[in-house]
């Protein structure tokens, strides 16, 4: 069966074209080594022997799949029909694929190459005399030499060779970094996002401008900021990309942070700081590009990029953060909201990982559907899962994906949980309640319930919105599934073995376990039991609920029913919950009581509704309160 990766070819940064007998063991060998040392993926045919009249298809493919072609035009280059055909292909790729071509005139005069004079003219004349086949290719060879000679490159004559190689490598590296990121493998969907950010940066303006890139953890804020930084950095006098700056503040403190910031911009390792004014005094006349990545404290912005007059005209400050309020507190209202991958982008991103492993088309498509459904466009999740799941057998990755449904991936959990850690106490309670109980619920209804619990939920929900932990659509509270799982995992960790020791219970098996064995503790604040998942009748007894003195939310519902308020009380049904005749609750903290199919005609004699925000009993047998 065909491999899912069979239609994809490896891609190179640089293709080296050279005459083997001239430079294989000297200049080209040293250049190749220097390129590789800088992590530049370079193709070299180091056995460059003319085994036939036609270049091999593999060599053509290598040229086509390279971002750059570096052509070392040496004295005997044109004497090789192989090299000339190679050059024609390179020029064709330059025109048809936008490939960058960089000529190196190695001990030859560029004008001799351009006009086919001297040794280049002699080599072409010899080819012309050798065969009719060469005559037919002659014009394309001449055109290719002329076009390449017209390009900007390097003349090696009277140059220090090691320094020349260093200059060439540095130039290529900088060009790779500044390429449109859409040209680089696996940078899916970034090209259009870069354009959107550039529009917000208004690079043609001489004003000083700050831009926030905001979004949930793992959505690609840093990747986008790096791509923009690499593309536009050449337009500025000084540049600094300060990655994970929040971590640096926690580890090194403010003064060390300022020193590192200024050292990066000035490219000076030993600086003596005299407080905040040092930054303004050193940079106020400089056009700078600064990216502060993963900012989590307003003090960072205040201390490093304080006021706009700290920097010269035309400066740009980019801040990536999960917290929209942090940007607003510093007066940054020019905000780009990072967005998830579309389904098409996510599929393309995931395909990158399939290149390393043989996988049947059927298995690949099944695997992709599962992973795309789980990740829901979050680049971090696609990267984490794609990087190791493709190496598993079908049975192994199916088993692992099933495991993820109840136990989140640790790396994804850690990244997402950073946003939760930055919440206040009541905000954490609101977040966990939404993650466990109120996702896809009406915002106003949830606010009413949680306000009754004393959570000041309007401001709390605003905080969750600003930290990209929730969204609101059609007045419904929404949350990415992985964010929801992160919240639920936080609750599960309170007691991995004993559900009754947690504060919130939503999984029917955990609720069944805690009530059946009477292990529910005073820590429980909320129980939401979905009857559609119960296979056996569950007893609600006074003993099972006796220790739940902090119970705020009790909802026994059937997810197959779509209405909250039921006017047709005659449509009663048998409930899978059996309420004991002496069933009693502690009502002091109870704010929401929702009992689907309550089997008795009246509520318990000690029922006290004074603190309730919601009392709902659809399909019940109740006749009087």
URJO-V126920 format. One record per helix or strand. SS is the DSSP state (a for helix, b for strand). FROM is the first residue (numbers start at 1). LEN is the number of residues. If there is no record, write none. Layout:
BEGIN
ss,from,len
SS,FROM,LEN
SS,FROM,LEN
END
This chain:
BEGIN
ss,from,len
b,3,1
b,12,6
a,20,4
a,27,11
b,42,2
a,57,8
b,66,8
a,77,3
a,81,17
b,100,6
a,110,6
a,118,13
a,132,18
b,154,2
a,161,18
a,181,3
a,190,12
b,209,6
a,221,15
b,238,5
a,245,22
a,277,7
b,288,5
a,298,7
a,308,3
b,316,6
a,324,6
b,335,3
a,343,12
b,360,1
a,361,15
a,379,11
a,394,11
a,410,12
a,425,14
b,442,1
a,443,10
a,457,10
b,471,3
b,476,3
a,481,12
a,499,3
b,504,2
a,508,9
b,526,5
a,531,3
b,538,3
a,542,4
b,553,5
b,577,3
b,592,4
b,602,1
b,614,3
b,624,1
END
